[in-house]
Amino acid sequence: MAEIVNLTKARKARAKADKDKTAAANRVLHGTPKAVRNLAKARKNKADGALSGHKLENDTDDN
């Protein structure tokens, strides 16, 4: 036999879980100091630059 579910409680629980997930993302985004955010951004840019430097150029014009 199936379990009886109160749809109102299930809806509220899902909404609360969504809010908790959003709050966690906001804590990560807004809770870090500016110096740490800038350092992470600089490291990402450096890694992206190193990766793009290793890519091969595609020459599709073989006339």
C-alpha angles and dihedrals in degrees: 000000000000123000115253112240126197102224094204092055092044091051092048092047091052091048091050091050090051091050091048090051092050091046091052091052091049092049089055093046100043100027098067121090118251093245091056092047091050091048092051091048092049092049091049092050091049092050091048090050092050091049094049089049090060096050118108121236115244113225105196094166101085098161 
